[in-house]
Every structure is written in structure tokens, then in C-alpha cells.
Amino acid sequence: MTKVVITGMAICCSTGENLLQFLQSLKQGRSGRCPIPLTRFDTSSLVYRNRSGATLPYEEIEKFARSDDTILTEFAINVIQAALVDAGLDTQKMYTDPTDVGVCIGTTVGAGYSFMKFLKGKLDLPNGDINTVLKPCTTGTIAGSIAKYFKIQGPVSVISTACASGTNSVGRAFDLIRQNRVKRMIAGGVDLFSELTFSGFNSLQALSKDACRPFDEDRDGLMLGDAAAFLIMENIEEANARKARIYGEVCGYAIANEAFHATGPDPQGLRAFASMKGALDRASLKPAEVNYINAHGTGTRANDIMELAAIQLLLGPRMKEVYISSTKSMVGHTLGAAGSVELIATLLGMFYDFIPPTINMRRPIKGFEEVNFVRDHALPGKILIALSNSFGFGGNVASIAVRHKDLLA
């Protein structure tokens, strides 16, 4: 089977509206947390556990609404264009045969942001336009519109597996290239959280009352965030033929389901362990070769302890040697984009020789004090083999294994 490499990346999120800004913020351990503006939605109700999120500026989001009812389509296209430029590809024609290229996006909220705008407007009628709902705003249409814009005629799909969507989109792209069904894929995730999303997580008491602090003994919940993050994936022959810069190799991917609970994880972490082990097995790698894990790390009571239990099953005594961090502490939980955001963070660390941090951690979870958590700011270091985890609602679990470009045979 052919090797699959990453040749281009782009991101727009609360800590960086482009890849360079995101890289600098990642190294500094900068938080994207800010108050949610009233122009977005009203958070003054006492039922809310907090009034903040890792949001993009309201104007940045609303500019897309002028030409795109879904908002996500134009948002994603802008970030994909930047990823193609980063890969050194023509943004209007990246192929000889349009069937050799595909696109796979992950999203959880889909067009929910624009749908909530419609509902609120219709209730007191200033902006209520029934055409907003009647126009095609489904997630499938978003992916189809992206394919149409870039004139892509290869496989196009949308994956909505809760918090694992962004990882699953990259994993599906990996499978398609590895099986020689396409030569190149655009893969990633896009989501903007809405009042509905915020209220839903609040009702689950999953939102932090303060800052998101993954793997902290006093953690009390997550922080929601906005993001679009996309990667250009190619078979190595295509990349080498055009002398492309390679960020790293996607070498393994696994997906599973806990079949346990709609929102809560299996505390034993057995399927999360199987997901990580499966990704390594597909890459013909051993757990002893892993030296960094970008954890799902939401900052919720149940998820963090489950993930550490799963990592302990995978690594055993080596757990104290392997770097572990959660970048959600900075960019928030970006839902369908989370997996692709975190994979980009991992690949940036791998390419530029640093270990991404977790911020806001004051004292580790009891029993895991000796774990090699990276705190507050990036550490210099070489990531050779890494795992990026996404463990979502509905029991959806997925892991991707990536390898340093210097290890490409």
C-alpha cells in the first residue's frame, strides 16, 4: 500500500486566523477564550455556567453570510484555499484528472449556526426569512458546494460522528489514498458553535464554570470553540514528483465504538485503548515507539480519567516518559473540527521540533502525578511517532498515528 503524506495545512480558529498565527499561539500557550458577544447570542441568563468561549470575531463569521447561507461553506473554502497554497498547489486546478482528487469534511453542528439565526429572527420577525430554511443548508450540500468550487469529481463525503468527526474525515481520506482510489484528498473539519450547541452542553453540565483545565484534579468542564482546519493529503509518489514539502506521514488510523452511553464514556477506556492500539497496528508500530500523544482531553470529569486509563493500558510504565497534552485548553472544543485542529497542532510540533502544551493545569489528576504533561508553553523536542485522539459522544472513538518525515523510507 502507498504511503500517505501531509503536504499542506491551514486553520482559522480563536488563537490564529492563519497557520502562522496558530503556530505562534501554540508555542506560547495562548488562550483563545473571550466573552461571547451579545451580537452572537445572549449569555446573561443565570442558568449558564459561564459566558465565554474560544470564539472567532463575530464580524469574521458574519462576512460569510452575505454570500453563503450555511456560512460554513465559504468559511471552509477560504481555509482550503490557504491549505492548497501552503501545499504549493493551484487553488483552481490541483489535478490532471479531476477524479483523482476527493474531499472529506467533518462537522457536528453543520448549518446549525445559520439555522438558529433564522429561528430567532422568525420569532420576533426582524430577520426571519423562511428561504433560509428552504435553501439547501444541509451538511451534504456544504461538501458538494466545496467540490463544485474546486471542480473535484473524486469521492466526496461528510462525516458527522460527534467529536470524532475531524479525525474520521482525515482517516477516511487516508484509507482512500492508501487503497489507490485517489491520489490526493482535501480533509478536515469545520464548525461554529451556536446558541443551541452552547445551551446543550450547558444543560449536560459539561461547560466549565471557569477555564478549561484538561487532566487537572479540579477540572469541571470544557470550553466550546470555532474552527475550520484542513489538510492536503497525497500519496508519496505524487508529493515527491513535485518536490513538495512534507509535514509528516499519516501511517495508521483506527475507529471503534464503545456502545456504552449517548454522552458518557466507558470509564475503563477499553475501546479508546483499542482505537490507539489499532492505529499503531495498522502502521506496523509498537506502543514503545510513541513519544507524544495529543489527547482528546476535554477537561470534563469523566472523559479525562477514561482517556488516561486507556493510555495507561497502551503504554504501561512508559506512560511517564511520553509527552501528553490537550490543545483544547487553548482553542476550546471545536466539535467536528477538533480532530483536524489537533492533528495540525501535532504535525506543526513534529515539523518544527516542539511539544504542544496544555494550559491552565495546576495539579494533575490523583494517581497520574508522574505523567509527562506538557504545561503552559511548548517545550523544545523532537516528535518522531505521535497519536492524535478523538473520543466523542455516542461512543465514537478514533485515533490517528503520524510519523516524522525523516522516518520515511
Sequence and secondary structure as in RCSB ss.txt:
>XXXX:A:sequence
MTKVVITGMAICCSTGENLLQFLQSLKQGRSGRCPIPLTRFDTSSLVYRNRSGATLPYEEIEKFARSDDTILTEF
AINVIQAALVDAGLDTQKMYTDPTDVGVCIGTTVGAGYSFMKFLKGKLDLPNGDINTVLKPCTTGTIAGSIAKYF
KIQGPVSVISTACASGTNSVGRAFDLIRQNRVKRMIAGGVDLFSELTFSGFNSLQALSKDACRPFDEDRDGLMLG
DAAAFLIMENIEEANARKARIYGEVCGYAIANEAFHATGPDPQGLRAFASMKGALDRASLKPAEVNYINAHGTGT
RANDIMELAAIQLLLGPRMKEVYISSTKSMVGHTLGAAGSVELIATLLGMFYDFIPPTINMRRPIKGFEEVNFVR
DHALPGKILIALSNSFGFGGNVASIAVRHKDLLA
>XXXX:A:secstr
   EEEEEEEEEETTBSSHHHHHHHHHHT    EE  TTT    STT S SEEB   HHHHHGGGGT TTSHHHH
HHHHHHHHHHHTT  SS   SSGGGEEEEEE SSTTHHHHHHHHHHHHH SS  THHHHS  SHHHHHHHHHHHH
T  S EEEE  GGGHHHHHHHHHHHHHHTTS SEEEEEEEE   HHHHHHHHHTT B SS   TTBTT   B BB
 EEEEEEEEEHHHHHHTT    EEEEEEEEEE  S SSS  TT HHHHHHHHHHHHHTT  GGG  EEE      
HHHHHHHHHHHHHHHGGGGGTSEEE THHHH B GGGHHHHHHHHHHHHHHHTEE  B S SSB TT TTSEE B
SS EE    EEEEEEE GGGEEEEEEEE GGG  
